[in-house]
Amino acid sequence: MNSIEAIRIALQSLWANKLRSVLTLLGVVIGVAAVIAVVTFVEGINTYVAEKIFNLGADVFIIFKVSPALTNVDHYLEAEKRKDLLMEDYQTVRDACRHCVYVGAAVRNNSGHIKYAEQSITDTTVQGITPSMAPIYDTDLTAGRMLNETDLNNKSPVIVVGTDIVEHLMTGSDPLGKEVRLDGWTYQVIGVGKKKGKTMGQSQDNYVMIPITAYLKQYGVHNQNIRISGKAASAGPPLNVAIDEARAALRASRHDRPEADDSFDIETNASLLGVWADFSSTFFIASHHRRNDYLADRHAFRHQIVGSRSGIDGGGQCGSVLWSLSRTQSCKIGSDCRPALRDVEKNEPEKNEQLRNRGNCVIWKA
């Protein structure tokens, strides 16, 4: 058989089974479209997360008591028993990390209440920071100044506010020099942050920054999850050397045994994105498997309702019978099923529909 003959036979088969051909083509189109949609969604959400959430910079590392990226429950429960990170730990890293351009410390809560005159705003992110956190966070101001070492050492009641605070509480007036109340404590506004916009529908401008010493004075030093951040000269080897210096210094100051794991977690932008990438890849694989299962079910169902077609000669027998591959067949090829078919079609239309839905035995008129 030459190629032209094979093509002719194939086209004849497609034309003779138009419905089957259309359904098969539709299944392929849906499958390919689903893969493209999922891949596009995953790539888009990865880019969004990288730009909006884990935007620390490739040369930054953060030290946590417990990493927010932990996926192992046992590890998380064990990590909760660790000693808290304190300002003394920050000072240890600051003094020991010679390859760090900046070392900072920060602590936060997301339930602050800001009041100015008769106006107030809730659910404000309150950040207690050292002045060195501004370049690590790449924080820009549109007015005023950033916190400095004098504010830190004197526990000064000064505050840098986000644009949501200004827009909701001080519309039409210059916020610099104004006094606001943060959870009952009075602070003077010295700076206004640059607008950041929204991430996943949540405003990133409803925040305030105060000296970390003032934060610990107001909210207490116990049960505070201090995070220590370091910024190396660049990514790659300088960052790795800086992390090693910080790790060695912290292990020594926290008296970690040589054979024991670290009593803290260190994450970088790359490691946090890696955890997210693993999660998104799992989502893609699960979606891919569900698509394959759907196509397999469609393929099996098509075989059930189409089956194998056979022409059988002889009076009183079905001229063409389509039967399922399941064991529970209502009739088999070669049986005298025409009377039964008429019976079902005329007297029991509901049963006929049930048989067709189940795919046990579907008989098509020749």
FINUMI-377713 format. One line per field, with one value per residue (C-alpha): x, y, z; residue in one letter. Coordinates in steps of 0.25 Angstrom, whole numbers, plus 5000, padded with zeros to 4 digits. Example, Ala and Ser with C-alpha at 12.3 -4.5 7.8 and 13.67 -1.06 7.14 Angstrom:
REM residues 2
east: 5049	5055
north: 4982	4996
up: 5031	5029
nuza: a	s
REM end
This chain:
REM residues 366
east: 5000	5006	5005	4994	4985	4988	4984	4971	4967	4970	4962	4950	4950	4950	4938	4931	4932	4930	4925	4937	4947	4941	4941	4955	4960	4952	4959	4973	4970	4964	4976	4987	4979	4979	4994	4996	4987	4993	5008	5004	4997	5009	5019	5011	5009	5024	5027	5017	5022	5037	5034	5024	5026	5040	5047	5058	5069	5079	5089	5081	5079	5070	5072	5059	5056	5047	5047	5033	5037	5037	5029	5032	5023	5032	5043	5034	5029	5044	5048	5037	5045	5057	5062	5057	5066	5070	5076	5089	5089	5087	5099	5107	5104	5107	5121	5125	5120	5131	5126	5113	5110	5098	5093	5079	5069	5054	5041	5027	5012	5000	4990	4994	4983	4987	4979	4980	4970	4957	4961	4967	4972	4973	4981	4993	5007	5016	5030	5041	5054	5069	5073	5081	5068	5064	5075	5073	5058	5061	5051	5049	5043	5035	5036	5044	5055	5058	5061	5075	5085	5081	5066	5071	5080	5070	5058	5052	5036	5038	5031	5031	5017	5012	5003	4991	4992	4994	4982	4973	4976	4983	4977	4980	4991	5006	5008	5022	5023	5009	5007	4999	4996	5000	4993	4992	5006	5009	5019	5024	5023	5037	5036	5026	5029	5028	5015	5016	5002	4995	5000	4989	4978	4985	4990	5005	5004	4997	5010	5018	5033	5038	5052	5053	5057	5044	5036	5042	5040	5025	5021	5032	5044	5037	5032	5036	5041	5053	5058	5073	5076	5089	5093	5105	5113	5107	5101	5109	5122	5121	5107	5111	5123	5115	5104	5116	5121	5107	5105	5118	5116	5102	5105	5116	5108	5096	5105	5100	5107	5117	5108	5095	5087	5086	5077	5072	5068	5075	5067	5071	5062	5066	5063	5049	5046	5051	5040	5030	5035	5033	5019	5015	5022	5013	5001	5005	5008	4994	4987	4994	4990	4976	4976	4982	4971	4960	4966	4967	4953	4948	4956	4950	4936	4937	4941	4929	4919	4925	4931	4934	4925	4922	4912	4905	4897	4884	4870	4865	4879	4885	4891	4900	4903	4912	4915	4923	4936	4930	4926	4912	4907	4892	4894	4906	4909	4902	4890	4876	4874	4865	4852	4858	4863	4849	4843	4852	4850	4835	4831	4843	4849	4855	4862	4868	4874	4880	4886	4892	4897	4903	4909	4906	4900	4897	4890	4890	4880	4887
north: 5000	5013	5026	5032	5020	5021	5035	5033	5022	5030	5042	5032	5027	5041	5045	5032	5035	5050	5051	5043	5051	5064	5059	5054	5067	5075	5067	5070	5084	5085	5078	5086	5099	5094	5092	5106	5113	5106	5109	5123	5125	5118	5127	5139	5137	5133	5147	5154	5147	5150	5165	5168	5159	5153	5166	5166	5167	5156	5161	5161	5150	5149	5142	5136	5129	5121	5122	5126	5116	5104	5092	5081	5081	5074	5084	5095	5090	5087	5101	5108	5103	5111	5123	5137	5145	5158	5171	5165	5155	5166	5173	5160	5159	5174	5173	5160	5161	5168	5165	5171	5185	5187	5179	5182	5177	5178	5174	5176	5174	5176	5181	5195	5206	5220	5232	5247	5257	5250	5241	5227	5215	5201	5188	5197	5189	5195	5193	5195	5196	5200	5211	5202	5194	5206	5203	5188	5190	5200	5209	5223	5235	5246	5256	5257	5249	5234	5229	5231	5226	5237	5233	5219	5222	5231	5223	5235	5236	5239	5232	5230	5228	5221	5229	5222	5229	5243	5241	5236	5244	5257	5260	5274	5277	5275	5263	5266	5271	5266	5257	5244	5233	5219	5210	5221	5226	5239	5240	5252	5250	5252	5245	5240	5227	5226	5219	5204	5200	5187	5173	5162	5173	5177	5191	5192	5207	5205	5204	5212	5211	5215	5212	5198	5202	5211	5199	5189	5200	5201	5187	5180	5171	5157	5149	5158	5152	5160	5158	5161	5165	5166	5172	5168	5175	5166	5153	5140	5138	5151	5147	5133	5138	5148	5137	5128	5140	5142	5128	5125	5137	5134	5119	5123	5134	5124	5113	5103	5090	5086	5074	5081	5088	5104	5109	5119	5119	5127	5130	5138	5143	5131	5121	5127	5127	5113	5109	5116	5110	5096	5099	5105	5093	5084	5091	5090	5075	5073	5080	5072	5059	5064	5067	5053	5047	5054	5050	5036	5036	5042	5031	5020	5026	5027	5012	5008	5016	5013	4999	4990	4990	4977	4974	4961	4954	4946	4949	4954	4958	4972	4977	4986	4985	4994	4987	4992	4986	4984	4970	4974	4974	4974	4966	4961	4962	4950	4950	4952	4966	4973	4970	4974	4987	4990	4987	4996	5007	5007	5003	5007	5019	5023	5009	5011	5024	5018	5007	5017	5025	5013	5009	4994	4992	5002	4997	5005	5003	4998
up: 5000	4996	5003	4995	4997	5012	5012	5004	5013	5025	5020	5016	5030	5036	5027	5030	5045	5045	5060	5065	5058	5062	5077	5076	5070	5081	5092	5086	5085	5099	5105	5098	5102	5116	5116	5110	5120	5132	5128	5125	5138	5146	5139	5141	5156	5158	5152	5160	5173	5169	5167	5178	5189	5189	5184	5194	5184	5180	5190	5202	5213	5225	5238	5244	5257	5248	5233	5227	5216	5224	5218	5228	5240	5249	5246	5249	5262	5266	5261	5270	5282	5278	5286	5281	5273	5281	5278	5284	5272	5263	5269	5268	5253	5250	5257	5251	5236	5229	5215	5219	5213	5223	5234	5240	5249	5248	5256	5252	5255	5245	5255	5258	5260	5255	5260	5256	5261	5259	5248	5250	5241	5246	5242	5239	5238	5249	5246	5256	5249	5250	5240	5232	5228	5218	5208	5210	5207	5196	5203	5196	5202	5195	5207	5220	5225	5229	5243	5247	5258	5267	5267	5269	5281	5288	5285	5279	5277	5262	5251	5235	5230	5217	5207	5212	5225	5218	5209	5219	5231	5226	5213	5208	5219	5220	5229	5233	5248	5251	5263	5261	5272	5269	5278	5289	5288	5281	5270	5261	5246	5240	5226	5216	5208	5193	5188	5186	5181	5184	5184	5183	5186	5199	5200	5203	5207	5220	5229	5238	5242	5256	5262	5267	5281	5282	5277	5287	5298	5294	5291	5300	5297	5300	5289	5278	5265	5261	5247	5244	5230	5223	5209	5203	5192	5181	5179	5177	5185	5193	5198	5201	5209	5217	5220	5225	5234	5240	5242	5249	5258	5262	5265	5274	5282	5283	5287	5276	5278	5266	5262	5264	5253	5253	5264	5253	5238	5227	5215	5202	5191	5183	5193	5196	5181	5180	5190	5183	5170	5176	5180	5166	5159	5168	5164	5149	5151	5158	5147	5136	5143	5144	5129	5126	5134	5127	5114	5118	5123	5110	5102	5111	5110	5095	5094	5102	5094	5081	5083	5071	5059	5052	5041	5043	5033	5035	5038	5051	5055	5057	5045	5053	5067	5076	5089	5101	5106	5120	5126	5128	5113	5111	5098	5090	5075	5068	5077	5073	5079	5069	5077	5090	5083	5078	5092	5099	5089	5089	5103	5112	5107	5120	5121	5107	5112	5124	5115	5106	5118	5125	5112	5115	5101	5090	5078	5065	5054	5041
nuza: m	n	s	i	e	a	i	r	i	a	l	q	s	l	w	a	n	k	l	r	s	v	l	t	l	l	g	v	v	i	g	v	a	a	v	i	a	v	v	t	f	v	e	g	i	n	t	y	v	a	e	k	i	f	n	l	g	a	d	v	f	i	i	f	k	v	s	p	a	l	t	n	v	d	h	y	l	e	a	e	k	r	k	d	l	l	m	e	d	y	q	t	v	r	d	a	c	r	h	c	v	y	v	g	a	a	v	r	n	n	s	g	h	i	k	y	a	e	q	s	i	t	d	t	t	v	q	g	i	t	p	s	m	a	p	i	y	d	t	d	l	t	a	g	r	m	l	n	e	t	d	l	n	n	k	s	p	v	i	v	v	g	t	d	i	v	e	h	l	m	t	g	s	d	p	l	g	k	e	v	r	l	d	g	w	t	y	q	v	i	g	v	g	k	k	k	g	k	t	m	g	q	s	q	d	n	y	v	m	i	p	i	t	a	y	l	k	q	y	g	v	h	n	q	n	i	r	i	s	g	k	a	a	s	a	g	p	p	l	n	v	a	i	d	e	a	r	a	a	l	r	a	s	r	h	d	r	p	e	a	d	d	s	f	d	i	e	t	n	a	s	l	l	g	v	w	a	d	f	s	s	t	f	f	i	a	s	h	h	r	r	n	d	y	l	a	d	r	h	a	f	r	h	q	i	v	g	s	r	s	g	i	d	g	g	g	q	c	g	s	v	l	w	s	l	s	r	t	q	s	c	k	i	g	s	d	c	r	p	a	l	r	d	v	e	k	n	e	p	e	k	n	e	q	l	r	n	r	g	n	c	v	i	w	k	a
REM end
